[in-house]
Amino acid sequence: MIRSLRAVVTCHWSARRIQRYLDADPAALLTPGEVSRLESHLATCETCAQVANEHRTLHRALSRWPGRPAPDPVAVARLRGFVDQLVGEEQ
């Protein structure tokens, strides 16, 4: 019972840090001790390791996703002109 409770607590602790660990966000860096503890847990916990792999897969997929192209400036100008005409006619 104590062992399973400890595992749940450790998984909960790890789950809250996996994304920060993988992102290596300078604003939310893990301490060296946290990194060591998390890496040790990921090496022994299949469930948390799978979560980390899913995060990595999602990150790779999103990094390959092309950004939205900027709107065509000519089309935007034409649309603005049309809206200006509509607004001008209502006044």
Residue frames relative to the residue before (quaternion, step in Angstrom):
aa qw qx qy qz dx dy dz
M 1.0000 0.0000 0.0000 0.0000 0.00 0.00 0.00
I 0.6675 0.4871 -0.2991 0.4772 3.60 0.87 -0.93
R 0.6461 0.5304 -0.3182 0.4471 3.57 0.97 -0.86
S 0.6854 0.4664 -0.2967 0.4740 3.61 0.90 -0.86
L 0.6211 0.5229 -0.3431 0.4724 3.59 1.06 -0.67
R 0.6386 0.5190 -0.3193 0.4700 3.58 0.98 -0.83
A 0.6438 0.5208 -0.3203 0.4602 3.60 0.99 -0.82
V 0.6438 0.5154 -0.3236 0.4639 3.59 0.97 -0.83
V 0.6591 0.5030 -0.3056 0.4682 3.57 0.92 -0.90
T 0.6633 0.4996 -0.3021 0.4681 3.58 0.93 -0.87
C 0.6422 0.5059 -0.3230 0.4768 3.60 0.98 -0.79
H 0.6397 0.5153 -0.3276 0.4669 3.58 0.97 -0.82
W 0.6386 0.5179 -0.3132 0.4752 3.58 0.94 -0.90
S 0.6857 0.4908 -0.2801 0.4588 3.58 0.88 -0.96
A 0.6453 0.5444 -0.3257 0.4256 3.57 0.90 -0.91
R 0.6674 0.5018 -0.3004 0.4610 3.56 1.07 -0.70
R 0.7457 0.4006 -0.2131 0.4879 3.61 1.20 -0.30
I 0.4633 0.7095 -0.4419 0.2944 3.61 1.18 -0.33
Q 0.6899 0.4817 -0.2991 0.4500 3.60 0.76 -0.97
R 0.6445 0.5087 -0.3219 0.4713 3.60 0.96 -0.82
Y 0.6299 0.5426 -0.3155 0.4575 3.56 1.05 -0.83
L 0.7188 0.4467 -0.2558 0.4673 3.56 0.84 -0.95
D 0.6734 0.4976 -0.2979 0.4585 3.60 1.03 -0.72
A 0.1420 -0.8069 0.5479 0.1690 3.58 1.09 -0.72
D 0.1568 0.8142 -0.5322 0.1710 3.55 1.02 0.91
P 0.4385 -0.7193 0.4649 0.2724 3.62 -0.59 1.07
A 0.6494 0.5187 -0.3226 0.4531 3.60 1.13 -0.54
A 0.7918 0.2213 -0.1136 0.5579 3.61 1.20 -0.35
L 0.1504 0.8297 -0.5231 0.1236 3.56 0.97 0.84
L 0.4059 -0.6670 0.5671 0.2621 3.52 -1.18 0.65
T 0.5154 -0.6088 0.4901 0.3515 3.57 -1.15 0.54
P 0.6486 -0.5050 0.3738 0.4297 3.62 -1.16 0.34
G 0.6368 0.5283 -0.3285 0.4555 3.60 1.04 -0.71
E 0.6483 0.5042 -0.3143 0.4760 3.58 1.02 -0.79
V 0.6295 0.5303 -0.3322 0.4606 3.58 1.00 -0.81
S 0.6616 0.5081 -0.3000 0.4628 3.56 0.90 -0.94
R 0.6670 0.5007 -0.2974 0.4647 3.57 0.90 -0.94
L 0.6725 0.4929 -0.3008 0.4629 3.59 0.93 -0.90
E 0.6596 0.5042 -0.3165 0.4589 3.59 0.90 -0.86
S 0.6269 0.5214 -0.3331 0.4736 3.58 1.03 -0.74
H 0.6649 0.4980 -0.3060 0.4650 3.56 0.94 -0.87
L 0.6606 0.5115 -0.3118 0.4526 3.59 0.92 -0.88
A 0.6359 0.5384 -0.3226 0.4491 3.58 1.13 -0.62
T 0.7764 0.3449 -0.1774 0.4967 3.58 1.14 -0.54
C 0.7194 0.4103 -0.2473 0.5029 3.61 1.19 -0.39
E 0.3647 -0.7688 0.4900 0.1894 3.54 -0.41 1.25
T 0.6424 0.5381 -0.3256 0.4380 3.58 0.98 -0.81
C 0.7018 0.4465 -0.2691 0.4855 3.60 0.80 -0.97
A 0.6128 0.5369 -0.3496 0.4627 3.62 1.04 -0.68
Q 0.6411 0.5141 -0.3206 0.4711 3.57 1.04 -0.75
V 0.6216 0.5268 -0.3336 0.4741 3.58 1.03 -0.79
A 0.6529 0.5068 -0.3112 0.4691 3.59 0.92 -0.88
N 0.6512 0.5062 -0.3150 0.4695 3.61 0.97 -0.80
E 0.6329 0.5188 -0.3303 0.4703 3.59 1.02 -0.74
H 0.6372 0.5118 -0.3230 0.4771 3.59 1.01 -0.79
R 0.6481 0.5124 -0.3201 0.4636 3.60 0.96 -0.83
T 0.6493 0.5189 -0.3112 0.4609 3.58 0.95 -0.88
L 0.6593 0.5000 -0.3018 0.4736 3.57 0.93 -0.89
H 0.6439 0.5244 -0.3194 0.4565 3.58 0.95 -0.87
R 0.6549 0.5037 -0.3132 0.4683 3.60 0.94 -0.87
A 0.6581 0.5117 -0.3130 0.4551 3.58 0.93 -0.89
L 0.6875 0.4784 -0.2884 0.4641 3.58 0.90 -0.88
S 0.6421 0.5258 -0.3364 0.4451 3.60 1.04 -0.66
R 0.6810 0.4599 -0.2919 0.4894 3.61 1.17 -0.47
W 0.5211 0.6432 -0.4129 0.3798 3.58 1.26 -0.26
P 0.3924 -0.7318 0.4916 0.2624 3.60 -0.62 1.02
G 0.5218 -0.6305 0.4769 0.3205 3.53 -1.12 0.69
R 0.5898 -0.5547 0.4333 0.3959 3.52 -1.22 0.35
P 0.4412 -0.6851 0.5000 0.2931 3.57 -0.89 0.84
A 0.5425 -0.6005 0.4713 0.3506 3.54 -1.15 0.61
P 0.5361 -0.6232 0.4421 0.3588 3.59 -1.01 0.65
D 0.5737 -0.5876 0.4546 0.3450 3.53 -1.19 0.64
P 0.4330 -0.7319 0.4540 0.2658 3.63 -0.56 1.10
V 0.6158 0.5401 -0.3503 0.4542 3.61 1.07 -0.67
A 0.6633 0.4953 -0.3051 0.4707 3.58 0.95 -0.87
V 0.6336 0.5206 -0.3321 0.4661 3.60 1.01 -0.77
A 0.6536 0.5047 -0.3153 0.4675 3.61 0.92 -0.87
R 0.6458 0.5150 -0.3158 0.4669 3.59 0.97 -0.84
L 0.6589 0.5028 -0.3017 0.4712 3.58 0.97 -0.86
R 0.6450 0.5100 -0.3225 0.4689 3.60 0.97 -0.83
G 0.6366 0.5257 -0.3241 0.4619 3.58 0.99 -0.81
F 0.6482 0.5151 -0.3091 0.4679 3.56 0.97 -0.85
V 0.6611 0.4911 -0.3052 0.4781 3.60 0.93 -0.88
D 0.6289 0.5290 -0.3345 0.4613 3.60 0.98 -0.80
Q 0.6353 0.5188 -0.3276 0.4690 3.60 1.01 -0.78
L 0.6585 0.5099 -0.3118 0.4574 3.57 0.90 -0.90
V 0.6715 0.4903 -0.2927 0.4723 3.56 0.89 -0.94
G 0.6507 0.5267 -0.3098 0.4508 3.59 1.02 -0.83
E 0.6563 0.5164 -0.3054 0.4575 3.59 1.05 -0.75
E 0.6578 0.5187 -0.3126 0.4478 3.60 1.10 -0.66
Q 0.6642 0.5285 -0.3206 0.4205 3.60 1.10 -0.49
